[in-house]
Amino acid sequence: MDVSSSTKSSGSNLQIEAMKKAIDVQEKTILKVIESANEQSKQVTAQKTGMGSSLNLTA
């Protein structure tokens, strides 16, 4: 009995670790998406207000 219960326990621990790693990857991906969306929002706002980085001030 002890062997099978310890095997189940280590299997559960492996599953938990795999889930934690998957969640970490998802968190990093979501943060990248949010940062990208934030940057795009700043660019759109800059274009709407005329304060964007794409202004051509050469005369």
C-alpha positions in Angstrom: 0.0 0.0 0.0 2.7 2.5 0.8 4.3 2.2 -2.6 1.1 2.8 -4.5 0.1 5.8 -2.3 3.5 7.4 -2.7 3.4 6.8 -6.4 0.0 8.5 -6.5 1.3 11.3 -4.5 4.3 11.9 -6.7 2.1 11.7 -9.8 -0.2 14.3 -8.3 2.8 16.5 -7.5 4.0 16.2 -11.1 0.5 17.2 -12.3 0.5 20.2 -9.9 3.9 21.3 -11.1 2.9 21.0 -14.7 -0.2 23.1 -14.1 1.9 25.7 -12.3 4.3 25.9 -15.2 1.3 26.2 -17.7 -0.2 29.0 -15.6 3.1 30.8 -15.5 3.4 30.6 -19.3 -0.2 31.8 -19.7 0.5 34.7 -17.3 3.5 35.8 -19.3 1.6 35.5 -22.6 -1.3 37.6 -21.2 1.1 40.3 -19.9 2.7 40.5 -23.3 -0.8 40.9 -24.9 -1.7 43.6 -22.4 1.5 45.5 -23.0 1.0 45.3 -26.7 -2.6 46.5 -26.5 -1.4 49.3 -24.2 1.2 50.4 -26.7 -1.2 50.3 -29.5 -3.7 52.4 -27.5 -1.0 54.9 -26.8 -0.2 55.1 -30.6 -3.8 55.5 -31.5 -4.2 58.3 -28.9 -1.1 60.0 -30.1 -2.4 59.9 -33.7 -5.8 61.3 -32.7 -4.3 64.1 -30.7 -1.6 64.9 -33.3 1.1 64.3 -30.7 2.3 61.1 -32.3 5.8 60.1 -33.1 5.0 60.1 -36.8 4.8 63.8 -37.0 6.8 65.3 -39.9 7.9 68.7 -38.9 10.2 69.4 -41.9 9.4 72.6 -43.8 
